[in-house]
């Protein structure tokens, strides 16, 4: 989070170069927030950092 309390979102390096499959994440000490960059006001979800690490390990296989 920045000093205004807003999340600092960044796009996955694996998102589509055409802008069609874009995932953005924002990390805080207690959660990893995930959203679709094409719909920034749309649904989001958040998971614990340990759950996110487990997902990344699984997805990398």
Secondary structure, DSSP 8 states (H G I E B T S, - for coil): --TTS----EE-TTS-TTSSS-EEEEE-SS-EEEEETT-TTS-EEEE-HHHHHHHHHHHH-
